[in-house]
Each structure stands twice: as structure tokens, then as C-alpha cells.
Amino acid sequence: MILGRNKIALVLLAASMSSSTLVAQQAVPMDQRAKPGSSPADPGPLAKDLSPELKSAAIKAAVKKVADWQLKEVANTPSQDWTYATLYAGFMAASDLLKDDRYSNEVKGIAEHYNWTLGPREIHADDQAIGQSYIALYRQKKDPIRIAATKEQFDRVMLIPDDPKKEVWWWCDALFMAPPVWAGMSKITGDPKYRTYMDREWAISANLLWDKEEHLFFRDATYFEKREKNGKKIFWSRGNGWVMGGIVRTLDELPPNDPKRAYYISKLKDMAEKVASLQGEDGLWRPGLLDAAAYPLPENSGSAFFVYAMAWGINHHVLPEAKYGPVVRKGWAGLISHIYADGRLGAIQPVGAAPGAFTEGSSYVFGTGAFMMAGSELDIMSRRSK
């Protein structure tokens, strides 16, 4: 469903869609068995065979434990949803890190199941997120079918005029979901038009949601006037984790000399400095960043994205290791302490739009995906620091 667009745009969009694409998107609906996570009352004992040391073997052991558990949990439940799309990005990272094709083959099977199409909502960033994995798989084997549907869809979407009453990416999570796909499409096709579209929409969203005082992103415009119990503004840790994770994945797709590269790096630096100052004693971050005392548990999806983004910044000489290395190491140790004996990563807030309540054993696919991405960057960092 497309919201906030006029009838003419809808008619043009429907007319421009090829019948083959329509059939492909409608033929294989999202599996209704695909549940993004669970919150068992008794998740069992915590793992005792893992180490928080920043050594390659220890990092790989932790990533493998979580990845293997999650792979079993999602067997035979394909989905194009943003929750699973984030997991698939994590599986691709784990496959590269562990040199294990089981994870990337799982993602490849999902892509083939959906005929390499994106989710059903054409302009919605959440349904474009799975394109990150399609692009990664295309790089493994440059078969045009792997990006054809995404390219065709993006070519249509770019022709839809922006609605001045509703931003395309009106919620901060979108800055993880869509921009890396748009930037990646430019990189693999050599056509800058996708990157130009991404730059424009990213800037529109940032102008709306970026708080210049706190150097954080509001989740969406409905949170401008809302406050935590202590009276401070509400900044959701996972929402800001989405943005930081999205920035570094977008930077991975930008040319080294791209004129907008400095803009994204400046946002990463500003956010990293603020986020690092809010780190808890356990190395993790609470759901509400400016009122940690109001939340009894750390939130590990946001925390994993923070660790991932800051480790990326260190590895790419954007963030100084002397300052952020201790933050990353402490954060990784905190994440490891929430892995259970069977591989479940706990303390992940369920699907939501703001800080909320959850249990210690709560585990969701977007959090494990973020953890695997973090591990891949931590491994690079561990080898650089030798």
C-alpha cells in the first residue's frame, strides 16, 4: 500500500509495473509462520563457553553460537519483512566471517523463494531492506536476475514526486533499511541516479528528525514533544542504532571521493560521541538513551548496532581507536554476557517504535542480525590491533 501519494501517481505506478513483476511479487506471499522472535519465561542458563576477549577465535565462537541457534529457529520460515531482512544481512556477515556457506546459502534460498523481489510496498523502506542481501549475493555471482527486480522497482519509485506533507523516510529506522540498497545499486550499476535519490531523501529525513542539541535522532515527528520520566527528550536506543548502522552500511557503498561522504561521516562522528557518553557500566545502552534509570534492562539490538558502527568507524579510520576502542570492547563484553547456553541472544526489545519493556530472555531476529554484523567488524578490529 502506498500512502500519501495522489491518485495520478498511483495510476502511473500501476501502469508502469510489468506484469511479470506483479506476478513475481504476488505469487509467493510472506510466510505466516515467520515470527521475528520470542520471550520465553525460562530461557535456560547463560553460556559459559564464551570469552569477551577481543581475539579472533573468541569473536568467531560467539558469532557462530548465535548464528547457529538463529539458523535453526528460522528454518522454513522465509520472510521479506524488515525484521528478517536485518537477520539476512547478519547471516551474510557471519558467512564471510566464519567462511561458512550455510548462512549465505540460507539467504540465497530466501531470495530465490521470492524471485529476488522486494517486499510488496513499493516505496516503503522496510520492504526495501532485503535488497541489501540481494546486492551482497549479486557480488558473489554477478547474475543480472539477482538485482533486476530491485533495479526495475527503484527506476519506478524515483519517478514518484515527493509528497510535501509526508517524507518518504519519515521514521529514523528507515535510514538503515533503504539507503544502503539505493547506494549499493549505484555502486554495482555505475549509475549515480540511485545515490542521488538516496542523498536527497536522507537529507529530508535528517532535517526533520535530527536533534541539533542532543546529536541524536527522534524516532519520528510524534516524539518531538514527548518526554521521559525524568523530563528529558525520548531518544530510542534501537532507533539511533538503526541510523548509525545504516550510515556505515551506506558509507560502504559510497565512492571514496563522493561529495556527500563527509556529510555522513560527520553524522557518524556526532552520534558516536553522544552515544559513547551514554554507555552503561555493563557496557550496554538502555532503551531510552537519556533516562537510563527508568529501564531495568539493557537493550541489545540498539547496543549491537552501536558497537557495530563504532567498530566500523575505528576500522575505517573515521573514529579514533584510543577514544572509542574501550567503548567497543566494553560493549562487546556486555553483549557476550547475554548469550545463553543454546545460543539465544537475550535482552532484545520486541518490535516497537519507542523504549519499552521486555524480558532478559527476549530475542528477536533483528538483534541477532546486528550482533553478527558487530562481530564481523570486531574481528577486523582485533586483527588490526595486533
NUKEZA-268197 format. One line per 2 residues: number of its first residue (from 1); for each residue x, y, z of N, C-alpha, C. Coordinates in steps of 0.001 Angstrom, whole numbers. Each point is the difference from the previous one (the first is absolute). Layout:
// NUKEZA-268197
NUM> X Y Z X Y Z X Y Z  ...
END
This chain:
// NUKEZA-268197
1> 852 -1186 0 -852 1186 0 887 1233 0  -375 995 -795 767 1231 -85 -812 1106 643
3> 564 663 984 -703 1033 736 500 1372 -398  -887 987 69 401 1376 -209 351 343 -1430
5> -431 -791 -954 263 282 -1411 -1323 280 -700  28 866 -1005 -1254 333 -668 -433 -1102 -956
7> -1235 67 -438 -567 -1066 -828 735 -138 -1324  446 1127 -532 713 -74 -1280 1269 -820 144
9> 734 238 1083 1229 -756 232 -291 -1476 138  -1108 -322 650 -365 -1402 174 -283 -661 -1340
11> -736 715 -850 -342 -558 -1309 1250 -205 -841  875 1024 6 1235 -111 -775 864 -1140 492
13> 55 -156 1323 812 -1060 581 -518 -1361 -402  -1308 -200 108 -581 -1301 -344 193 -312 -1475
15> -163 1032 -829 136 -214 -1434 1425 -329 -397  954 570 722 1408 -193 -360 544 -1342 440
17> -672 -649 948 496 -1292 483 -234 -1071 -1049  1038 -731 -319 -149 -1080 -961 -808 -1121 610
19> -724 -732 -831 -830 -1099 506 847 -1066 638  1227 -215 -487 860 -1031 580 388 352 1422
21> 252 1297 248 363 416 1353 -1174 -148 938  -1195 389 -469 -1181 -139 834 -238 -1444 387
23> 133 -888 -968 -190 -1415 284 1041 -493 987  1259 405 -205 1070 -454 882 -236 438 1432
25> -496 1240 167 -196 511 1348 -1208 -624 679  -995 -384 -779 -1220 -527 583 4 -1520 131
27> 875 -659 -764 -34 -1459 -55 452 -649 1296  951 631 692 560 -613 1202 -172 954 1179
29> -1124 -79 696 -214 905 1140 951 -311 1138  173 962 896 848 -223 1164 -572 -1131 847
31> 881 -870 432 -423 -1156 778 -573 457 1343  -1249 -387 253 -656 411 1237 606 -673 1230
33> 821 -1014 -225 663 -652 1133 1210 780 479  421 985 -766 1209 746 326 -244 942 1180
35> 434 -403 1147 -119 819 1198 1363 609 307  43 1303 261 1301 655 165 738 -339 1280
37> -673 -593 978 706 -322 1234 -918 -560 1057  544 -130 1211 -768 -568 1102 562 500 1326
39> -819 -132 1037 391 434 1343 -366 -1082 1004  782 -1084 57 -330 -1103 909 152 406 1462
41> -850 -577 821 88 283 1443 1297 -538 580  469 -1121 -531 1243 -604 477 897 -312 -1195
43> 900 900 -346 882 -232 -1146 1147 -959 285  94 -484 1232 1075 -920 341 1234 713 517
45> 1074 -754 191 1230 597 556 752 828 -1033  800 920 482 859 785 -872 1197 -832 -458
47> 560 357 -1119 1152 -717 -542 1213 178 907  755 -1052 135 1225 42 798 1239 -290 -846
49> -207 -211 -1287 1109 -388 -873 450 1135 -922  -402 1231 316 365 1134 -844 895 968 752
51> 812 718 -758 913 982 591 -248 1368 -612  36 1056 803 -169 1357 -528 1283 584 -580
53> 1078 -777 25 1278 503 -500 -112 418 -1462  697 1069 -341 -4 469 -1377 1081 -745 -787
55> -226 -1283 -119 870 -870 -779 -855 -714 -1037  564 -220 -1167 -772 -527 -1113 -717 -1301 342
57> 688 -914 636 -617 -1293 315 -1190 156 934  138 880 994 -1088 220 960 -1191 679 -666
59> 270 949 -859 -1074 706 -710 -749 -968 -912  742 -791 -742 -632 -952 -911 -824 -1040 748
61> 468 -420 1157 -750 -985 786 -1346 565 434  -14 1263 412 -1251 634 433 -951 190 -1170
63> 512 470 -1129 -839 201 -1170 -570 -1333 -488  830 -1027 -28 -461 -1307 -449 -1100 -550 913
65> 156 164 1291 -990 -516 951 -1359 653 -234  2 1334 -148 -1249 723 -231 -561 -312 -1387
67> 872 -26 -1006 -453 -242 -1367 -602 -1392 -154  623 -1000 599 -509 -1367 -114 -1355 -149 683
69> -137 619 1169 -1287 -54 700 -1083 674 -829  326 1188 -540 -999 746 -757 -351 -694 -1302
71> 972 -652 -622 -259 -718 -1247 -1032 -1103 216  106 -707 1100 -981 -1044 316 -1370 595 284
73> -10 1137 679 -1266 628 390 -816 472 -1204  654 412 -1071 -731 571 -1137 -118 -974 -1166
75> 378 -1247 210 -76 -983 -1078 -1423 -86 -547  -114 24 -1318 -1283 -165 -697 -1008 1108 304
77> 496 1190 328 -899 1144 243 514 1216 -770  -65 -13 -1327 511 1137 -778 -842 1247 221
79> 635 1148 -130 -706 1263 161 752 1116 -714  -755 933 -566 582 1209 -575 -66 1161 982
81> -507 -252 1195 -183 1042 994 1331 593 428  -36 1258 428 1218 688 441 698 -726 1147
83> -785 -669 857 596 -718 1121 945 -1076 -512  -504 -792 -928 815 -1078 -579 1063 559 -936
85> -294 1085 -693 997 594 -890 1260 377 765  -189 485 1227 1151 334 830 759 -1263 396
87> -734 -1052 313 643 -1276 303 800 -500 -1197  -576 92 -1184 700 -493 -1191 1303 765 -237
89> -23 1303 271 1242 778 -104 1028 -520 1001  -487 -370 1194 889 -585 1002 532 -1347 -429
91> -852 -820 -614 447 -1310 -494 1078 158 -1070  -149 997 -871 1019 226 -1021 1333 375 646
93> -60 823 1049 1222 379 715 618 -1208 692  -852 -825 623 494 -1199 696 629 -980 -977
95> -590 -126 -1164 536 -923 -1003 1403 421 -429  173 1307 -201 1330 499 -367 987 -182 1146
97> -438 294 1211 884 -80 1158 439 -1430 281  -956 -910 -23 263 -1388 400 382 -901 -1172
99> -36 539 -1204 289 -794 -1202 -916 -1228 -45  -1272 262 262 -1002 -1064 86 -1163 373 -923
101> -175 -771 -1061 -1025 315 -1002 -1419 -302 461  -160 -657 1143 -1358 -336 439 -857 1249 172
103> 588 1052 516 -766 1214 276 -354 747 -1286  963 182 -883 -288 689 -1264 -895 -857 -891
105> 139 -1313 76 -880 -873 -780 -1446 93 482  -171 188 1306 -1347 221 531 -598 1257 -615
107> 783 1067 -55 -485 1257 -557 -259 -152 -1494  870 -707 -694 -190 -230 -1427 -1302 -760 -251
109> -281 -973 845 -1251 -746 -145 -1218 890 190  100 945 949 -1088 943 228 -188 876 -1234
111> 1111 497 -544 -64 861 -1184 -672 -722 -1167  366 -1257 -204 -590 -779 -1082 -1482 -273 266
113> -333 -214 1261 -1394 -227 385 -881 1173 -417  537 1217 124 -751 1203 -347 345 530 -1385
115> 666 -823 -812 351 402 -1362 787 1309 -28  798 224 1048 882 1162 101 -780 1323 7
117> -1228 -27 466 -793 1222 88 45 562 1418  -270 1278 107 -100 657 1291 -1396 -229 569
119> -257 574 1174 -1308 -144 609 -1090 695 -804  -1252 -220 350 -1121 465 -827 -233 1503 -9
121> 483 741 1026 -238 1443 32 1140 703 -734  -306 503 -1171 1028 489 -923 927 1059 583
123> -567 1018 645 860 1107 445 368 -98 1471  -499 -990 687 237 -110 1438 1394 -564 271
125> 781 736 783 1384 -392 259 103 -1387 619  -927 -351 887 63 -1313 650 6 -1136 -1015
127> -760 163 -1076 -99 -1061 -992 1126 35 -1019  855 1000 91 1182 62 -859 1241 -578 682
129> -82 -224 1305 1186 -391 769 613 -1310 -465  -832 -927 -448 524 -1297 -435 913 153 -1223
131> -116 1134 -681 874 263 -1136 1473 68 365  311 287 1269 1402 -13 427 624 -1370 -234
133> -752 -1038 287 523 -1357 -178 15 -401 -1469  -966 479 -771 28 -291 -1431 1266 573 -633
135> 357 1212 403 1210 627 -533 1237 -772 445  22 -445 1257 1139 -788 484 117 -1313 -775
137> -1125 -630 -283 13 -1252 -759 382 239 -1458  -387 1139 -547 395 347 -1362 1515 127 -98
139> 592 515 1039 1458 139 -21 692 -1357 41  -667 -1002 555 562 -1344 -11 -63 -619 -1392
141> -1104 290 -685 -193 -519 -1353 -782 1038 -788  639 612 -954 -607 1115 -718 -1021 -468 -1036
143> -1050 -622 524 -1128 -419 -825 -1020 1140 6  -312 583 -1171 -893 1167 -48 -1347 -206 685
145> -496 -1240 36 -1310 -235 604 -12 360 1484  1162 -5 633 70 256 1440 -297 1453 363
147> 136 898 -946 -290 1409 290 -1041 586 -944  -473 -782 -951 -893 531 -1036 -1277 589 583
149> -665 -736 890 -1274 486 549 203 1246 861  1086 29 774 283 1174 828 273 1214 -877
151> 789 -176 -1027 310 1109 -913 -1273 498 -678  -817 -928 -476 -1244 387 -676 -912 782 949
153> -91 -470 1229 -848 680 981 541 1379 336  1289 108 220 598 1295 332 -160 997 -1151
155> 102 -491 -1222 -185 884 -1149 -1412 584 -17  -978 -758 456 -1370 504 83 -160 976 1172
157> 535 -402 1158 -187 794 1211 586 1397 -165  1125 109 -683 641 1302 -170 -873 988 -751
159> -958 -494 -774 -862 869 -786 -1183 539 796  -216 -514 1195 -1117 445 828 402 1287 717
161> -725 1074 -210 364 1274 669 -96 -128 1518  907 656 694 -82 39 1462 -1289 691 435
163> -593 -532 1038 -1188 610 584 454 995 1063  -243 1294 -160 465 982 985 -637 -174 1373
165> -1068 -765 68 -678 -208 1286 470 -1263 711  791 -834 -666 445 -1249 611 1336 -411 -596
167> 1047 14 814 1324 -406 -471 -17 -1471 -408  789 -348 -984 93 -1398 -425 549 -850 1152
169> 1073 488 615 600 -698 1154 -287 831 1246  -1214 -109 499 -473 874 1074 344 -514 1394
171> 530 -1187 113 397 -566 1285 1470 -374 -79  719 131 1105 1459 -119 -63 461 -1405 -364
173> -769 -1027 328 364 -1376 -354 253 -147 -1505  -749 791 -774 98 -88 -1457 1411 275 -506
175> 791 742 786 1342 355 -447 965 -1177 59  -432 -1082 631 739 -1261 -119 -558 -827 -1146
177> -1296 -40 -129 -657 -927 -922 318 268 -1471  -174 1250 -421 44 289 -1433 1304 579 -542
179> 619 1000 646 1156 659 -620 1128 -930 -465  381 -1044 785 1074 -854 -508 -368 -726 -1298
181> -1286 -247 -212 -431 -669 -1234 109 976 -1172  -467 1221 196 75 1007 -1060 1454 323 -353
183> 828 201 1020 1408 291 -265 694 -1196 -644  -365 -1196 459 573 -1211 -569 -378 -188 -1457
185> -1222 376 -359 -426 -119 -1387 833 911 -900  315 1189 488 876 881 -779 1386 -613 -164
187> 492 -597 1061 1362 -547 -40 111 -1151 -988  -991 -877 -23 129 -1175 -869 -413 278 -1445
189> -828 1036 -221 -401 330 -1365 861 1105 -606  679 769 868 771 1134 -488 -853 1212 -322
191> -1275 -54 358 -921 1102 -286 -241 796 1287  383 1267 40 -122 785 1228 -1420 420 353
193> -970 -270 -865 -1352 511 249 -621 -594 1270  329 -1241 319 -557 -613 1211 594 656 1246
195> 1267 324 -82 682 672 1110 -532 1428 162  -291 640 -1091 -553 1353 57 -1354 2 697
197> -826 -979 -342 -1306 -137 659 189 -239 1498  924 -876 341 265 -323 1398 468 1217 775
199> 923 742 -571 518 1197 671 -1124 987 296  -878 187 -966 -1087 961 180 -949 -433 1119
201> -421 -1246 -50 -967 -467 1001 633 -89 1389  1277 -359 57 697 -73 1291 45 1390 641
203> 332 996 -797 98 1363 517 -1357 505 484  -1059 -331 -730 -1347 413 405 -341 -604 1358
205> 314 -1282 179 -284 -675 1263 830 575 1142  1270 251 -273 871 554 1037 -445 1405 408
207> -406 795 -961 -473 1348 323 -1233 -49 899  -782 -1046 -150 -1198 -157 819 321 -544 1387
209> 839 -1039 94 120 -803 1217 1271 230 822  988 655 -553 1266 210 705 -148 1080 1050
211> 418 -315 1229 -21 982 1073 1391 619 114  119 1269 -321 1295 667 -31 613 162 1385
213> -835 3 1029 515 142 1363 554 -1303 538  -727 -1081 -215 393 -1289 572 823 -868 -955
215> 38 377 -1281 728 -777 -1011 -526 -1436 -87  -1317 -113 67 -688 -1272 -128 -1215 195 -895
217> -577 -1127 -448 -1180 41 -855 -1258 -350 794  -1036 820 -165 -1313 -400 474 -461 -1182 -847
219> -825 -861 593 -512 -1126 -775 -877 507 -1152  -898 925 278 -801 670 -1015 -551 1278 602
221> -742 739 -786 -453 1326 424 -948 -33 1189  -630 -1123 259 -935 -81 1128 712 45 1345
223> 1328 -121 -13 759 -17 1256 629 1350 348  -230 1006 -819 627 1296 255 -334 549 1385
225> -1227 -167 426 -430 591 1261 -128 -1015 1143  233 -1257 -272 -102 -1016 1041 1251 16 868
227> -144 -423 1246 1115 57 936 93 -1282 830  1216 -291 448 233 -1110 920 -516 381 1393
229> 54 -943 922 -443 267 1366 821 1103 659  1251 103 -395 859 1031 606 -118 1351 -702
231> -915 94 -956 -240 1260 -688 815 209 -1267  947 -907 -293 851 162 -1178 -684 -560 -1252
233> 510 391 -1136 -564 -448 -1274 144 -1520 -150  -909 -578 -761 36 -1446 -248 820 -277 -1253
235> 1123 -658 198 813 -474 -1117 181 -1491 179  -580 -750 -901 -29 -1458 57 1356 -558 -413
237> 546 -885 813 1330 -526 -311 3 -776 -1312  -1002 -866 -200 19 -760 -1250 -195 917 -1206
239> -851 1012 139 -187 926 -1108 1300 666 -395  766 445 990 1292 616 -311 1026 -1032 -439
241> -147 -1233 490 840 -1074 -506 -262 -269 -1469  -1275 30 -374 -344 -151 -1425 729 1044 -831
243> -26 1239 465 613 1077 -786 1507 -197 -110  674 -278 1117 1448 -172 -51 387 -1203 -849
245> -741 -1099 155 270 -1171 -831 -239 304 -1465  -1065 753 -285 -291 366 -1375 1045 915 -599
247> 519 900 807 1038 910 -506 1222 -780 -464  488 -921 818 1232 -693 -375 -232 -938 -1173
249> -1192 -586 -89 -283 -868 -1152 -157 828 -1273  -480 1217 139 -72 897 -1142 1393 466 -405
251> 826 342 980 1368 411 -300 770 -1105 -717  -290 -1244 327 643 -1119 -686 -284 22 -1500
253> -1125 607 -382 -415 -2 -1401 373 1274 -748  461 1015 706 335 1266 -649 1419 -11 -565
255> 212 634 -1137 1369 134 -520 849 813 975  1292 -269 71 877 737 922 -31 1510 -203
257> -240 428 -1228 4 1437 -310 -1406 579 -94  -983 -704 481 -1374 488 -89 -139 1312 773
259> -585 1030 -588 -85 1305 674 -854 -9 1268  -889 -978 139 -852 -61 1186 595 -868 1107
261> 1125 -622 -278 585 -908 981 297 710 1328  523 1201 -75 333 750 1210 -1235 268 851
263> -1136 182 -642 -1256 253 726 -367 -1195 867  56 -1194 -576 -356 -1203 762 1028 -292 1097
265> 1252 250 -288 1040 -209 1007 -195 955 1173  -383 1238 -287 -211 961 1080 -1156 -427 897
267> -1048 -550 -594 -1121 -491 794 450 -1177 867  790 -909 -566 497 -1140 759 851 471 1179
269> 863 951 -232 857 512 1067 -819 649 1110  -954 831 -383 -833 667 998 -774 -1006 842
271> -584 -999 -666 -783 -994 722 883 -873 879  1153 -387 -511 900 -860 765 436 678 1292
273> 317 1283 -78 428 718 1192 -1111 37 1045  -1217 266 -454 -1129 57 933 -302 -1377 572
275> -80 -987 -857 -344 -1365 429 1048 -538 969  1266 222 -295 1062 -480 888 -149 586 1404
277> -454 1235 80 -155 646 1311 -1157 -576 799  -862 -769 -645 -1187 -557 649 142 -1488 311
279> 1163 -567 -236 218 -1425 232 -142 -344 1481  -692 -1112 291 -180 -431 1374 1229 -678 564
281> 4 -210 1303 1126 -655 657 193 -1428 -511  -1088 -618 -469 93 -1361 -526 416 -13 -1466
283> 309 1169 -548 444 102 -1385 -1118 181 -1002  -1254 -27 466 -1144 18 -895 -826 1272 175
285> -1032 137 -827 -833 1188 5 -1449 -381 303  -675 853 745 -1400 -238 347 -911 433 -1149
287> -1260 -473 13 -915 333 -1103 -183 1498 -206  -155 749 1113 -86 1447 -72 1354 594 332
289> 634 638 -963 1400 396 164 218 1069 1062  -967 878 209 215 1116 917 -634 -211 1375
291> -527 -1204 248 -550 -306 1321 270 -1460 330  1279 -345 81 388 -1387 230 -603 -574 1276
293> -163 825 1020 -507 -470 1288 -1431 -522 -91  -719 402 -1041 -1401 -423 -139 -142 -1390 -613
295> 1114 -587 -436 -66 -1290 -692 921 -1004 677  -571 -1083 535 802 -946 772 967 -840 -824
297> -310 -209 -1285 835 -860 -839 676 785 -1121  1180 -432 -416 604 579 -1205 -775 -491 -1219
299> 161 679 -1124 -695 -406 -1225 1061 -375 -1025  11 -1293 -369 1150 -512 -737 -52 150 -1510
301> -1146 324 -583 23 277 -1438 631 1367 -245  -445 1018 748 633 1305 -113 1463 -57 384
303> 308 -707 1080 1392 -106 453 880 -645 -1055  -504 -1058 -639 787 -687 -1033 267 919 -1185
305> -1001 786 -389 216 943 -1101 1007 1082 377  -24 460 1238 983 997 432 1410 -578 -82
307> 171 -1212 513 1316 -649 -47 442 -197 -1445  -910 -453 -828 283 -211 -1426 474 1293 -668
309> -764 1068 189 315 1253 -689 1306 610 495  233 -41 1309 1234 580 518 1212 -845 -375
311> -148 -1318 -30 1104 -856 -447 311 273 -1463  -1049 171 -807 207 356 -1413 763 1316 -89
313> -398 976 803 668 1294 -24 1476 -98 340  322 -853 966 1407 -219 364 738 -666 -1152
315> -599 -1036 -564 652 -752 -1076 231 837 -1250  -840 1019 -204 123 844 -1192 632 1357 329
317> 644 82 1168 758 1191 393 -866 1261 23  -1267 -191 324 -922 1119 147 -122 401 1469
319> 59 -985 888 -58 223 1443 1325 -421 620  550 789 908 1297 -351 607 -124 -1210 926
321> 866 -976 -210 -54 -1216 809 292 279 1469  862 972 266 335 301 1391 -1235 404 797
323> -912 677 -642 -1209 467 673 -1116 -1029 -33  -207 -631 -1156 -1168 -861 -172 301 -1492 159
325> 1280 -377 -57 347 -1398 206 -512 -538 1330  228 696 1117 -517 -477 1288 -1522 -89 41
327> -675 908 -685 -1469 -30 -46 -468 -1254 -723  629 -289 -1125 -367 -1171 -792 288 -1287 760
329> 1161 -89 625 356 -1215 736 -960 -246 1162  -329 1048 702 -921 -114 1127 -1399 -386 -482
331> -402 568 -1136 -1297 -333 -566 -74 -1444 -458  1061 -479 -618 26 -1388 -458 -57 -959 1187
333> 748 299 1034 -23 -831 1199 -1406 -41 598  -682 1139 -20 -1363 40 504 -932 -875 -820
335> 128 51 -1305 -834 -830 -866 246 -1486 241  1262 -376 108 350 -1409 239 -645 -514 1285
337> -129 853 986 -552 -426 1293 -1484 -323 -62  -650 295 -1124 -1428 -278 -152 -277 -1148 -962
339> 1016 -775 -333 -194 -1169 -859 -257 -1226 874  -1046 -726 -338 -367 -1185 771 719 -1238 -534
341> -70 -1062 769 739 -1221 -317 -370 -561 -1370  -1245 201 -404 -419 -542 -1304 307 941 -1154
343> 470 1218 292 333 971 -1046 -960 1152 -105  -1073 -2 759 -950 1102 4 683 1271 520
345> -176 1117 -714 463 1292 488 -1189 702 634  63 271 1289 -1133 561 717 -1 1507 97
347> -977 518 760 -167 1428 257 -140 818 -1282  -794 -518 -923 -301 718 -1233 -1464 424 46
349> -238 1277 -91 -1371 498 31 -760 -479 -1233  -1233 -475 169 -812 -402 -1154 -267 1156 -955
351> -665 -304 -1091 -369 1012 -979 -740 1141 690  387 1225 -290 -620 1162 630 445 1277 -678
353> -354 1115 615 364 1295 -561 582 938 1042  187 -512 1220 481 838 1094 528 -901 1096
355> 705 561 985 445 -820 1127 -1175 -726 643  212 -1276 317 -1071 -796 586 533 -1084 910
357> -922 -764 562 371 -1069 929 251 -1309 -741  878 -831 562 284 -1319 -558 696 -811 1076
359> 269 -1266 -300 598 -889 990 1450 -303 -354  705 -584 951 1412 -329 -226 185 -995 -1136
361> -968 -918 -164 136 -1014 -1041 -583 391 -1339  -542 1208 -115 -634 458 -1233 1022 83 -1135
363> -276 -705 -1104 940 -30 -1117 -742 165 -1315  499 891 -844 -642 302 -1282 1037 66 -1107
365> -429 -365 -1205 933 -222 -1102 804 1235 -393  -572 1183 143 759 1200 -366 1150 229 975
367> -175 -429 1255 1074 138 983 1135 -962 -245  -332 -1246 -345 1068 -966 -301 706 376 -1292
369> -763 563 -952 640 473 -1230 1011 1097 290  -391 943 854 913 1083 373 1221 -547 730
371> -201 -1002 856 1113 -609 727 1009 -622 -961  -475 -692 -1032 907 -613 -967 767 1055 -781
373> -668 1101 -351 700 1093 -672 1076 580 907  -343 175 1274 983 527 953 1204 -920 98
375> -256 -1300 88 1092 -961 89 932 62 -1194  -567 222 -1192 839 59 -1199 954 1192 57
377> -478 1124 520 876 1171 125 980 -149 1159  -457 -637 1086 899 -225 1140 1166 -896 -401
379> -264 -975 -860 1076 -887 -436 1050 781 -780  -431 892 -871 943 846 -730 801 850 977
381> -697 552 966 664 848 1001 1017 -793 802  -338 -1245 348 903 -825 793 1289 -293 -758
383> -115 -199 -1288 1179 -305 -807 822 1252 -295  -661 1160 -33 718 1257 -221 841 375 1226
385> -508 -355 1182 656 441 1240 1167 -865 411  292 -1048 -767 1118 -881 366 1324 705 -222
END
